[in-house]
Amino acid sequence: MKDFREKYGDFMTPILADQDWWNQHVNNPVRNLINDAYANGVDLLRTPQGRSMVSNLIASMPYGDMAKVRLSAENAREYQKARRELEAKGLFNPAMAKYDGPDMATYATVGENGQGVWDKMSPTPF
């Protein structure tokens, strides 16, 4: 559980829908498991029932979607870095950016409206 939290617990992305998805499908189930176990007096580490609950939770995580969201986050950070560099050079026009592909504010990697991994690495210089 500690390894799982270290690897997946501290996740941030510039794509708002992906952050919401991550909180709903990764952070909340872990938090709910811990809260439910303590509310019912189950020790997650010392009892077979607790260890089983942790094992089931970890096994049921959507690892494929989690990998897509993490890759999208890396790509989106690269995009933001490239955008800042273009802004510093005066080569970025926010009014024209809407014609340059998807926008992070409306993009979703996974879920009902999932568009796949964010693959826009740099805005077009104007």
A tleap script that builds the chain and sets N, CA, C and O, in Angstrom:
source leaprc.protein.ff14SB
mol = sequence {
  NMET LYS ASP PHE ARG GLU LYS TYR GLY ASP
  PHE MET THR PRO ILE LEU ALA ASP GLN ASP
  TRP TRP ASN GLN HIE VAL ASN ASN PRO VAL
  ARG ASN LEU ILE ASN ASP ALA TYR ALA ASN
  GLY VAL ASP LEU LEU ARG THR PRO GLN GLY
  ARG SER MET VAL SER ASN LEU ILE ALA SER
  MET PRO TYR GLY ASP MET ALA LYS VAL ARG
  LEU SER ALA GLU ASN ALA ARG GLU TYR GLN
  LYS ALA ARG ARG GLU LEU GLU ALA LYS GLY
  LEU PHE ASN PRO ALA MET ALA LYS TYR ASP
  GLY PRO ASP MET ALA THR TYR ALA THR VAL
  GLY GLU ASN GLY GLN GLY VAL TRP ASP LYS
  MET SER PRO THR PRO CPHE
}
set mol.1.N position { 0.831 -1.187 0.000 }
set mol.1.CA position { 0.000 0.000 0.000 }
set mol.1.C position { 0.876 1.252 0.000 }
set mol.1.O position { 0.587 2.223 -0.699 }
set mol.2.N position { 1.950 1.216 0.792 }
set mol.2.CA position { 2.855 2.356 0.856 }
set mol.2.C position { 3.503 2.587 -0.506 }
set mol.2.O position { 3.600 3.727 -0.960 }
set mol.3.N position { 3.946 1.518 -1.158 }
set mol.3.CA position { 4.538 1.649 -2.490 }
set mol.3.C position { 3.530 2.187 -3.491 }
set mol.3.O position { 3.865 3.017 -4.335 }
set mol.4.N position { 2.298 1.714 -3.395 }
set mol.4.CA position { 1.249 2.186 -4.294 }
set mol.4.C position { 1.020 3.676 -4.108 }
set mol.4.O position { 0.937 4.415 -5.089 }
set mol.5.N position { 0.916 4.129 -2.861 }
set mol.5.CA position { 0.685 5.557 -2.577 }
set mol.5.C position { 1.870 6.411 -3.027 }
set mol.5.O position { 1.677 7.518 -3.530 }
set mol.6.N position { 3.090 5.907 -2.852 }
set mol.6.CA position { 4.265 6.661 -3.292 }
set mol.6.C position { 4.294 6.806 -4.809 }
set mol.6.O position { 4.659 7.858 -5.332 }
set mol.7.N position { 3.907 5.743 -5.511 }
set mol.7.CA position { 3.964 5.756 -6.965 }
set mol.7.C position { 2.793 6.512 -7.597 }
set mol.7.O position { 2.976 7.203 -8.599 }
set mol.8.N position { 1.602 6.389 -7.027 }
set mol.8.CA position { 0.414 6.945 -7.665 }
set mol.8.C position { -0.303 8.026 -6.868 }
set mol.8.O position { -1.191 8.691 -7.401 }
set mol.9.N position { 0.061 8.215 -5.611 }
set mol.9.CA position { -0.696 9.124 -4.755 }
set mol.9.C position { -0.486 10.591 -5.031 }
set mol.9.O position { -1.421 11.380 -4.897 }
set mol.10.N position { 0.702 10.975 -5.409 }
set mol.10.CA position { 1.021 12.388 -5.594 }
set mol.10.C position { 1.060 12.691 -7.086 }
set mol.10.O position { 2.134 12.778 -7.681 }
set mol.11.N position { -0.098 12.849 -7.675 }
set mol.11.CA position { -0.196 13.047 -9.120 }
set mol.11.C position { -0.837 14.395 -9.411 }
set mol.11.O position { -1.850 14.757 -8.813 }
set mol.12.N position { -0.237 15.128 -10.330 }
set mol.12.CA position { -0.799 16.407 -10.769 }
set mol.12.C position { -0.639 16.502 -12.281 }
set mol.12.O position { 0.355 16.050 -12.848 }
set mol.13.N position { -1.642 17.102 -12.919 }
set mol.13.CA position { -1.614 17.286 -14.361 }
set mol.13.C position { -2.237 18.623 -14.710 }
set mol.13.O position { -3.138 19.087 -14.011 }
set mol.14.N position { -1.770 19.254 -15.785 }
set mol.14.CA position { -2.390 20.509 -16.210 }
set mol.14.C position { -3.748 20.310 -16.881 }
set mol.14.O position { -4.464 21.281 -17.127 }
set mol.15.N position { -4.108 19.063 -17.179 }
set mol.15.CA position { -5.382 18.765 -17.836 }
set mol.15.C position { -6.425 18.526 -16.745 }
set mol.15.O position { -6.389 17.504 -16.060 }
set mol.16.N position { -7.334 19.451 -16.588 }
set mol.16.CA position { -8.290 19.445 -15.483 }
set mol.16.C position { -9.136 18.171 -15.441 }
set mol.16.O position { -9.294 17.580 -14.373 }
set mol.17.N position { -9.677 17.742 -16.567 }
set mol.17.CA position { -10.522 16.542 -16.588 }
set mol.17.C position { -9.730 15.306 -16.161 }
set mol.17.O position { -10.276 14.412 -15.515 }
set mol.18.N position { -8.459 15.254 -16.517 }
set mol.18.CA position { -7.627 14.113 -16.117 }
set mol.18.C position { -7.366 14.129 -14.615 }
set mol.18.O position { -7.347 13.075 -13.979 }
set mol.19.N position { -7.167 15.309 -14.046 }
set mol.19.CA position { -6.965 15.405 -12.598 }
set mol.19.C position { -8.223 14.950 -11.868 }
set mol.19.O position { -8.141 14.238 -10.868 }
set mol.20.N position { -9.389 15.362 -12.368 }
set mol.20.CA position { -10.649 14.926 -11.761 }
set mol.20.C position { -10.812 13.410 -11.879 }
set mol.20.O position { -11.227 12.750 -10.927 }
set mol.21.N position { -10.482 12.865 -13.048 }
set mol.21.CA position { -10.575 11.414 -13.247 }
set mol.21.C position { -9.655 10.691 -12.268 }
set mol.21.O position { -10.055 9.706 -11.647 }
set mol.22.N position { -8.422 11.181 -12.132 }
set mol.22.CA position { -7.448 10.551 -11.237 }
set mol.22.C position { -7.953 10.555 -9.800 }
set mol.22.O position { -7.877 9.543 -9.103 }
set mol.23.N position { -8.467 11.693 -9.366 }
set mol.23.CA position { -8.982 11.773 -7.999 }
set mol.23.C position { -10.142 10.809 -7.789 }
set mol.23.O position { -10.232 10.168 -6.742 }
set mol.24.N position { -11.025 10.700 -8.772 }
set mol.24.CA position { -12.196 9.843 -8.653 }
set mol.24.C position { -11.851 8.360 -8.722 }
set mol.24.O position { -12.428 7.562 -7.983 }
set mol.25.N position { -10.928 7.978 -9.588 }
set mol.25.CA position { -10.661 6.560 -9.820 }
set mol.25.C position { -9.423 6.004 -9.115 }
set mol.25.O position { -9.245 4.787 -9.057 }
set mol.26.N position { -8.576 6.867 -8.587 }
set mol.26.CA position { -7.361 6.384 -7.912 }
set mol.26.C position { -7.331 6.845 -6.451 }
set mol.26.O position { -7.271 6.013 -5.546 }
set mol.27.N position { -7.372 8.137 -6.217 }
set mol.27.CA position { -7.245 8.636 -4.847 }
set mol.27.C position { -8.455 8.312 -3.980 }
set mol.27.O position { -8.298 7.862 -2.846 }
set mol.28.N position { -9.662 8.536 -4.500 }
set mol.28.CA position { -10.858 8.308 -3.686 }
set mol.28.C position { -11.039 6.846 -3.275 }
set mol.28.O position { -11.367 6.594 -2.115 }
set mol.29.N position { -10.841 5.864 -4.172 }
set mol.29.CA position { -10.985 4.479 -3.709 }
set mol.29.C position { -10.006 4.105 -2.586 }
set mol.29.O position { -10.360 3.357 -1.674 }
set mol.30.N position { -8.794 4.621 -2.655 }
set mol.30.CA position { -7.812 4.336 -1.593 }
set mol.30.C position { -8.264 4.995 -0.294 }
set mol.30.O position { -8.247 4.371 0.767 }
set mol.31.N position { -8.663 6.243 -0.384 }
set mol.31.CA position { -9.123 6.964 0.802 }
set mol.31.C position { -10.357 6.288 1.401 }
set mol.31.O position { -10.462 6.141 2.619 }
set mol.32.N position { -11.289 5.879 0.538 }
set mol.32.CA position { -12.510 5.217 1.019 }
set mol.32.C position { -12.198 3.878 1.688 }
set mol.32.O position { -12.797 3.537 2.708 }
set mol.33.N position { -11.266 3.126 1.118 }
set mol.33.CA position { -10.878 1.856 1.724 }
set mol.33.C position { -10.325 2.072 3.126 }
set mol.33.O position { -10.707 1.371 4.063 }
set mol.34.N position { -9.443 3.021 3.268 }
set mol.34.CA position { -8.841 3.296 4.575 }
set mol.34.C position { -9.911 3.745 5.565 }
set mol.34.O position { -9.952 3.261 6.696 }
set mol.35.N position { -10.771 4.660 5.147 }
set mol.35.CA position { -11.822 5.155 6.043 }
set mol.35.C position { -12.791 4.045 6.438 }
set mol.35.O position { -13.155 3.936 7.609 }
set mol.36.N position { -13.213 3.220 5.484 }
set mol.36.CA position { -14.140 2.124 5.777 }
set mol.36.C position { -13.506 1.095 6.712 }
set mol.36.O position { -14.155 0.594 7.630 }
set mol.37.N position { -12.245 0.788 6.470 }
set mol.37.CA position { -11.572 -0.201 7.314 }
set mol.37.C position { -11.497 0.281 8.758 }
set mol.37.O position { -11.801 -0.471 9.684 }
set mol.38.N position { -11.095 1.527 8.949 }
set mol.38.CA position { -10.989 2.033 10.316 }
set mol.38.C position { -12.355 2.205 10.963 }
set mol.38.O position { -12.489 2.019 12.173 }
set mol.39.N position { -13.369 2.555 10.183 }
set mol.39.CA position { -14.717 2.688 10.731 }
set mol.39.C position { -15.258 1.342 11.199 }
set mol.39.O position { -16.050 1.287 12.139 }
set mol.40.N position { -14.838 0.253 10.551 }
set mol.40.CA position { -15.289 -1.087 10.909 }
set mol.40.C position { -14.309 -1.829 11.810 }
set mol.40.O position { -14.521 -3.000 12.124 }
set mol.41.N position { -13.240 -1.159 12.226 }
set mol.41.CA position { -12.281 -1.770 13.139 }
set mol.41.C position { -11.368 -2.788 12.486 }
set mol.41.O position { -10.855 -3.682 13.159 }
set mol.42.N position { -11.160 -2.665 11.192 }
set mol.42.CA position { -10.292 -3.605 10.477 }
set mol.42.C position { -8.905 -2.986 10.349 }
set mol.42.O position { -8.753 -1.883 9.825 }
set mol.43.N position { -7.908 -3.699 10.828 }
set mol.43.CA position { -6.526 -3.252 10.677 }
set mol.43.C position { -6.038 -3.724 9.310 }
set mol.43.O position { -5.963 -4.926 9.055 }
set mol.44.N position { -5.710 -2.782 8.439 }
set mol.44.CA position { -5.341 -3.124 7.072 }
set mol.44.C position { -4.025 -3.894 6.974 }
set mol.44.O position { -3.798 -4.598 5.990 }
set mol.45.N position { -3.166 -3.772 7.964 }
set mol.45.CA position { -1.870 -4.435 7.906 }
set mol.45.C position { -1.803 -5.724 8.706 }
set mol.45.O position { -1.095 -6.656 8.324 }
set mol.46.N position { -2.525 -5.786 9.804 }
set mol.46.CA position { -2.344 -6.919 10.718 }
set mol.46.C position { -3.393 -8.011 10.586 }
set mol.46.O position { -3.221 -9.091 11.151 }
set mol.47.N position { -4.454 -7.764 9.870 }
set mol.47.CA position { -5.495 -8.796 9.751 }
set mol.47.C position { -5.541 -9.334 8.329 }
set mol.47.O position { -5.281 -8.600 7.376 }
set mol.48.N position { -5.867 -10.600 8.186 }
set mol.48.CA position { -6.007 -11.160 6.834 }
set mol.48.C position { -7.085 -10.439 6.026 }
set mol.48.O position { -6.934 -10.234 4.822 }
set mol.49.N position { -8.173 -10.056 6.696 }
set mol.49.CA position { -9.243 -9.335 6.011 }
set mol.49.C position { -8.724 -7.992 5.472 }
set mol.49.O position { -9.019 -7.623 4.335 }
set mol.50.N position { -7.964 -7.278 6.280 }
set mol.50.CA position { -7.415 -5.989 5.857 }
set mol.50.C position { -6.445 -6.132 4.700 }
set mol.50.O position { -6.498 -5.373 3.732 }
set mol.51.N position { -5.552 -7.116 4.809 }
set mol.51.CA position { -4.593 -7.329 3.715 }
set mol.51.C position { -5.305 -7.739 2.438 }
set mol.51.O position { -4.897 -7.352 1.343 }
set mol.52.N position { -6.358 -8.513 2.573 }
set mol.52.CA position { -7.152 -8.911 1.412 }
set mol.52.C position { -7.830 -7.703 0.774 }
set mol.52.O position { -7.880 -7.593 -0.451 }
set mol.53.N position { -8.345 -6.808 1.590 }
set mol.53.CA position { -8.999 -5.592 1.077 }
set mol.53.C position { -8.000 -4.744 0.291 }
set mol.53.O position { -8.317 -4.238 -0.786 }
set mol.54.N position { -6.801 -4.595 0.834 }
set mol.54.CA position { -5.765 -3.811 0.150 }
set mol.54.C position { -5.362 -4.487 -1.157 }
set mol.54.O position { -5.226 -3.828 -2.188 }
set mol.55.N position { -5.173 -5.788 -1.109 }
set mol.55.CA position { -4.783 -6.531 -2.303 }
set mol.55.C position { -5.842 -6.425 -3.396 }
set mol.55.O position { -5.510 -6.223 -4.564 }
set mol.56.N position { -7.111 -6.558 -3.025 }
set mol.56.CA position { -8.194 -6.432 -4.004 }
set mol.56.C position { -8.251 -5.037 -4.613 }
set mol.56.O position { -8.467 -4.885 -5.816 }
set mol.57.N position { -8.059 -4.029 -3.786 }
set mol.57.CA position { -8.085 -2.655 -4.290 }
set mol.57.C position { -6.959 -2.428 -5.294 }
set mol.57.O position { -7.184 -1.886 -6.377 }
set mol.58.N position { -5.761 -2.839 -4.935 }
set mol.58.CA position { -4.612 -2.626 -5.818 }
set mol.58.C position { -4.782 -3.406 -7.116 }
set mol.58.O position { -4.411 -2.919 -8.184 }
set mol.59.N position { -5.332 -4.597 -7.037 }
set mol.59.CA position { -5.529 -5.417 -8.236 }
set mol.59.C position { -6.631 -4.861 -9.139 }
set mol.59.O position { -6.632 -5.125 -10.342 }
set mol.60.N position { -7.556 -4.104 -8.580 }
set mol.60.CA position { -8.688 -3.613 -9.370 }
set mol.60.C position { -8.480 -2.210 -9.945 }
set mol.60.O position { -9.384 -1.667 -10.581 }
set mol.61.N position { -7.325 -1.627 -9.735 }
set mol.61.CA position { -7.061 -0.289 -10.264 }
set mol.61.C position { -6.991 -0.309 -11.802 }
set mol.61.O position { -6.533 -1.292 -12.386 }
set mol.62.N position { -7.436 0.757 -12.447 }
set mol.62.CA position { -7.400 0.829 -13.918 }
set mol.62.C position { -6.011 1.260 -14.408 }
set mol.62.O position { -5.829 2.395 -14.849 }
set mol.63.N position { -5.042 0.352 -14.328 }
set mol.63.CA position { -3.653 0.705 -14.621 }
set mol.63.C position { -3.441 1.180 -16.052 }
set mol.63.O position { -2.606 2.055 -16.282 }
set mol.64.N position { -4.166 0.635 -17.014 }
set mol.64.CA position { -4.024 1.078 -18.402 }
set mol.64.C position { -4.408 2.534 -18.562 }
set mol.64.O position { -3.678 3.310 -19.179 }
set mol.65.N position { -5.547 2.907 -18.009 }
set mol.65.CA position { -5.984 4.302 -18.075 }
set mol.65.C position { -5.067 5.203 -17.256 }
set mol.65.O position { -4.809 6.347 -17.631 }
set mol.66.N position { -4.579 4.678 -16.135 }
set mol.66.CA position { -3.659 5.467 -15.319 }
set mol.66.C position { -2.385 5.788 -16.100 }
set mol.66.O position { -1.871 6.903 -16.016 }
set mol.67.N position { -1.880 4.822 -16.854 }
set mol.67.CA position { -0.675 5.049 -17.656 }
set mol.67.C position { -0.942 6.099 -18.742 }
set mol.67.O position { -0.089 6.944 -19.013 }
set mol.68.N position { -2.115 6.043 -19.357 }
set mol.68.CA position { -2.457 7.039 -20.380 }
set mol.68.C position { -2.520 8.433 -19.786 }
set mol.68.O position { -2.012 9.386 -20.378 }
set mol.69.N position { -3.137 8.559 -18.629 }
set mol.69.CA position { -3.268 9.869 -17.980 }
set mol.69.C position { -1.899 10.399 -17.570 }
set mol.69.O position { -1.632 11.593 -17.708 }
set mol.70.N position { -1.039 9.534 -17.073 }
set mol.70.CA position { 0.306 9.980 -16.689 }
set mol.70.C position { 1.111 10.438 -17.908 }
set mol.70.O position { 1.831 11.434 -17.841 }
set mol.71.N position { 0.989 9.708 -19.022 }
set mol.71.CA position { 1.681 10.112 -20.247 }
set mol.71.C position { 1.126 11.432 -20.769 }
set mol.71.O position { 1.889 12.289 -21.215 }
set mol.72.N position { -0.181 11.605 -20.720 }
set mol.72.CA position { -0.784 12.871 -21.132 }
set mol.72.C position { -0.275 14.018 -20.275 }
set mol.72.O position { -0.017 15.110 -20.781 }
set mol.73.N position { -0.130 13.773 -18.982 }
set mol.73.CA position { 0.360 14.815 -18.076 }
set mol.73.C position { 1.784 15.227 -18.447 }
set mol.73.O position { 2.103 16.415 -18.472 }
set mol.74.N position { 2.640 14.239 -18.735 }
set mol.74.CA position { 4.014 14.554 -19.142 }
set mol.74.C position { 4.018 15.379 -20.436 }
set mol.74.O position { 4.728 16.379 -20.543 }
set mol.75.N position { 3.223 14.949 -21.406 }
set mol.75.CA position { 3.165 15.658 -22.689 }
set mol.75.C position { 2.598 17.059 -22.512 }
set mol.75.O position { 3.076 18.002 -23.143 }
set mol.76.N position { 1.589 17.207 -21.666 }
set mol.76.CA position { 0.991 18.519 -21.438 }
set mol.76.C position { 1.981 19.460 -20.759 }
set mol.76.O position { 2.010 20.654 -21.060 }
set mol.77.N position { 2.786 18.934 -19.855 }
set mol.77.CA position { 3.811 19.786 -19.228 }
set mol.77.C position { 4.855 20.232 -20.253 }
set mol.77.O position { 5.323 21.370 -20.210 }
set mol.78.N position { 5.217 19.339 -21.168 }
set mol.78.CA position { 6.145 19.713 -22.248 }
set mol.78.C position { 5.525 20.799 -23.133 }
set mol.78.O position { 6.203 21.745 -23.535 }
set mol.79.N position { 4.248 20.653 -23.428 }
set mol.79.CA position { 3.536 21.656 -24.224 }
set mol.79.C position { 3.566 23.006 -23.509 }
set mol.79.O position { 3.846 24.033 -24.128 }
set mol.80.N position { 3.277 23.004 -22.202 }
set mol.80.CA position { 3.289 24.260 -21.451 }
set mol.80.C position { 4.670 24.898 -21.450 }
set mol.80.O position { 4.795 26.118 -21.552 }
set mol.81.N position { 5.700 24.080 -21.337 }
set mol.81.CA position { 7.068 24.598 -21.366 }
set mol.81.C position { 7.356 25.248 -22.722 }
set mol.81.O position { 7.910 26.345 -22.783 }
set mol.82.N position { 6.977 24.568 -23.808 }
set mol.82.CA position { 7.192 25.124 -25.149 }
set mol.82.C position { 6.377 26.398 -25.346 }
set mol.82.O position { 6.836 27.343 -25.988 }
set mol.83.N position { 5.179 26.420 -24.798 }
set mol.83.CA position { 4.329 27.617 -24.916 }
set mol.83.C position { 4.963 28.801 -24.180 }
set mol.83.O position { 4.978 29.919 -24.695 }
set mol.84.N position { 5.479 28.555 -22.990 }
set mol.84.CA position { 6.137 29.638 -22.242 }
set mol.84.C position { 7.337 30.190 -23.006 }
set mol.84.O position { 7.578 31.397 -23.015 }
set mol.85.N position { 8.090 29.289 -23.651 }
set mol.85.CA position { 9.242 29.739 -24.440 }
set mol.85.C position { 8.790 30.600 -25.622 }
set mol.85.O position { 9.406 31.624 -25.917 }
set mol.86.N position { 7.718 30.187 -26.294 }
set mol.86.CA position { 7.197 30.998 -27.405 }
set mol.86.C position { 6.645 32.332 -26.910 }
set mol.86.O position { 6.820 33.359 -27.566 }
set mol.87.N position { 5.986 32.321 -25.766 }
set mol.87.CA position { 5.467 33.567 -25.192 }
set mol.87.C position { 6.613 34.520 -24.875 }
set mol.87.O position { 6.508 35.722 -25.118 }
set mol.88.N position { 7.700 33.990 -24.337 }
set mol.88.CA position { 8.853 34.827 -23.993 }
set mol.88.C position { 9.472 35.465 -25.235 }
set mol.88.O position { 10.014 36.568 -25.171 }
set mol.89.N position { 9.387 34.760 -26.368 }
set mol.89.CA position { 9.931 35.279 -27.623 }
set mol.89.C position { 8.919 36.120 -28.387 }
set mol.89.O position { 9.238 36.678 -29.437 }
set mol.90.N position { 7.693 36.213 -27.864 }
set mol.90.CA position { 6.653 36.982 -28.537 }
set mol.90.C position { 6.078 36.270 -29.758 }
set mol.90.O position { 5.540 36.918 -30.656 }
set mol.91.N position { 6.185 34.965 -29.797 }
set mol.91.CA position { 5.725 34.193 -30.951 }
set mol.91.C position { 4.436 33.420 -30.687 }
set mol.91.O position { 4.041 32.595 -31.510 }
set mol.92.N position { 3.773 33.667 -29.560 }
set mol.92.CA position { 2.543 32.945 -29.244 }
set mol.92.C position { 1.380 33.915 -29.231 }
set mol.92.O position { 1.440 34.956 -28.576 }
set mol.93.N position { 0.327 33.580 -29.950 }
set mol.93.CA position { -0.873 34.403 -29.996 }
set mol.93.C position { -2.035 33.590 -29.436 }
set mol.93.O position { -2.496 32.656 -30.092 }
set mol.94.N position { -2.523 33.924 -28.229 }
set mol.94.CA position { -3.605 33.151 -27.615 }
set mol.94.C position { -4.878 33.128 -28.466 }
set mol.94.O position { -5.627 32.152 -28.427 }
set mol.95.N position { -5.128 34.184 -29.228 }
set mol.95.CA position { -6.323 34.228 -30.068 }
set mol.95.C position { -6.252 33.197 -31.191 }
set mol.95.O position { -7.286 32.708 -31.646 }
set mol.96.N position { -5.070 32.869 -31.633 }
set mol.96.CA position { -4.903 31.901 -32.711 }
set mol.96.C position { -4.738 30.469 -32.193 }
set mol.96.O position { -4.838 29.512 -32.961 }
set mol.97.N position { -4.490 30.331 -30.909 }
set mol.97.CA position { -4.233 29.005 -30.337 }
set mol.97.C position { -5.434 28.076 -30.468 }
set mol.97.O position { -5.266 26.860 -30.555 }
set mol.98.N position { -6.642 28.633 -30.483 }
set mol.98.CA position { -7.827 27.780 -30.577 }
set mol.98.C position { -7.906 27.047 -31.912 }
set mol.98.O position { -8.620 26.051 -32.030 }
set mol.99.N position { -7.186 27.526 -32.906 }
set mol.99.CA position { -7.165 26.866 -34.211 }
set mol.99.C position { -6.010 25.866 -34.323 }
set mol.99.O position { -5.846 25.204 -35.348 }
set mol.100.N position { -5.233 25.771 -33.277 }
set mol.100.CA position { -4.021 24.958 -33.300 }
set mol.100.C position { -4.217 23.567 -32.693 }
set mol.100.O position { -3.236 22.863 -32.453 }
set mol.101.N position { -5.444 23.164 -32.443 }
set mol.101.CA position { -5.692 21.846 -31.883 }
set mol.101.C position { -6.421 21.917 -30.566 }
set mol.101.O position { -6.982 22.959 -30.227 }
set mol.102.N position { -6.425 20.828 -29.812 }
set mol.102.CA position { -7.207 20.765 -28.570 }
set mol.102.C position { -6.685 21.713 -27.497 }
set mol.102.O position { -5.527 22.132 -27.512 }
set mol.103.N position { -7.563 22.030 -26.586 }
set mol.103.CA position { -7.269 22.926 -25.472 }
set mol.103.C position { -7.280 22.110 -24.177 }
set mol.103.O position { -8.154 21.263 -23.992 }
set mol.104.N position { -6.331 22.352 -23.289 }
set mol.104.CA position { -6.244 21.587 -22.050 }
set mol.104.C position { -7.471 21.760 -21.172 }
set mol.104.O position { -7.804 20.864 -20.397 }
set mol.105.N position { -8.147 22.893 -21.278 }
set mol.105.CA position { -9.313 23.145 -20.438 }
set mol.105.C position { -10.488 22.235 -20.789 }
set mol.105.O position { -11.327 21.956 -19.933 }
set mol.106.N position { -10.558 21.775 -22.026 }
set mol.106.CA position { -11.682 20.950 -22.462 }
set mol.106.C position { -11.264 19.526 -22.832 }
set mol.106.O position { -12.096 18.735 -23.275 }
set mol.107.N position { -10.017 19.202 -22.659 }
set mol.107.CA position { -9.484 17.905 -23.078 }
set mol.107.C position { -9.660 16.863 -21.980 }
set mol.107.O position { -9.586 17.187 -20.795 }
set mol.108.N position { -9.891 15.629 -22.369 }
set mol.108.CA position { -9.950 14.498 -21.432 }
set mol.108.C position { -9.252 13.311 -22.087 }
set mol.108.O position { -9.592 12.931 -23.207 }
set mol.109.N position { -8.298 12.737 -21.407 }
set mol.109.CA position { -7.561 11.600 -21.947 }
set mol.109.C position { -8.393 10.332 -21.919 }
set mol.109.O position { -8.439 9.597 -22.905 }
set mol.110.N position { -9.051 10.071 -20.795 }
set mol.110.CA position { -9.855 8.855 -20.625 }
set mol.110.C position { -11.247 9.241 -20.150 }
set mol.110.O position { -11.525 10.414 -19.904 }
set mol.111.N position { -12.101 8.267 -20.025 }
set mol.111.CA position { -13.462 8.514 -19.561 }
set mol.111.C position { -14.437 8.487 -20.721 }
set mol.111.O position { -14.102 8.051 -21.822 }
set mol.112.N position { -15.640 8.955 -20.463 }
set mol.112.CA position { -16.692 8.936 -21.478 }
set mol.112.C position { -16.318 9.744 -22.717 }
set mol.112.O position { -16.583 9.319 -23.841 }
set mol.113.N position { -15.715 10.885 -22.516 }
set mol.113.CA position { -15.323 11.757 -23.623 }
set mol.113.C position { -13.823 11.683 -23.889 }
set mol.113.O position { -13.233 12.641 -24.390 }
set mol.114.N position { -13.214 10.570 -23.561 }
set mol.114.CA position { -11.769 10.416 -23.699 }
set mol.114.C position { -11.303 10.559 -25.141 }
set mol.114.O position { -11.862 9.965 -26.063 }
set mol.115.N position { -10.269 11.361 -25.305 }
set mol.115.CA position { -9.729 11.646 -26.631 }
set mol.115.C position { -8.378 10.988 -26.856 }
set mol.115.O position { -7.743 11.214 -27.887 }
set mol.116.N position { -7.936 10.187 -25.914 }
set mol.116.CA position { -6.634 9.542 -26.041 }
set mol.116.C position { -5.537 10.380 -25.406 }
set mol.116.O position { -5.797 11.432 -24.823 }
set mol.117.N position { -4.337 9.910 -25.526 }
set mol.117.CA position { -3.186 10.575 -24.914 }
set mol.117.C position { -2.950 11.926 -25.585 }
set mol.117.O position { -2.979 12.041 -26.811 }
set mol.118.N position { -2.717 12.939 -24.763 }
set mol.118.CA position { -2.402 14.284 -25.254 }
set mol.118.C position { -1.108 14.187 -26.049 }
set mol.118.O position { -0.077 13.792 -25.505 }
set mol.119.N position { -1.148 14.542 -27.326 }
set mol.119.CA position { 0.047 14.408 -28.156 }
set mol.119.C position { 0.504 15.731 -28.756 }
set mol.119.O position { 1.366 15.747 -29.635 }
set mol.120.N position { -0.048 16.809 -28.303 }
set mol.120.CA position { 0.339 18.126 -28.784 }
set mol.120.C position { 1.536 18.593 -27.945 }
set mol.120.O position { 1.373 18.974 -26.786 }
set mol.121.N position { 2.725 18.561 -28.527 }
set mol.121.CA position { 3.926 18.849 -27.774 }
set mol.121.C position { 4.340 20.315 -27.797 }
set mol.121.O position { 5.037 20.776 -26.894 }
set mol.122.N position { 3.916 21.051 -28.825 }
set mol.122.CA position { 4.313 22.452 -28.909 }
set mol.122.C position { 3.276 23.220 -29.717 }
set mol.122.O position { 2.780 22.726 -30.730 }
set mol.123.N position { 2.950 24.431 -29.270 }
set mol.123.CA position { 2.043 25.260 -30.065 }
set mol.123.C position { 2.747 25.754 -31.332 }
set mol.123.O position { 3.975 25.807 -31.402 }
set mol.124.N position { 1.948 26.106 -32.311 }
set mol.124.CA position { 2.509 26.647 -33.541 }
set mol.124.C position { 2.900 28.095 -33.312 }
set mol.124.O position { 2.086 28.882 -32.831 }
set mol.125.N position { 4.124 28.462 -33.644 }
set mol.125.CA position { 4.527 29.867 -33.460 }
set mol.125.C position { 3.779 30.780 -34.437 }
set mol.125.O position { 3.584 30.428 -35.601 }
set mol.126.N position { 3.370 31.929 -33.964 }
set mol.126.CA position { 2.676 32.915 -34.797 }
set mol.126.C position { 3.488 34.190 -34.851 }
set mol.126.O position { 3.083 35.154 -35.501 }
savepdb mol mol.pdb
quit
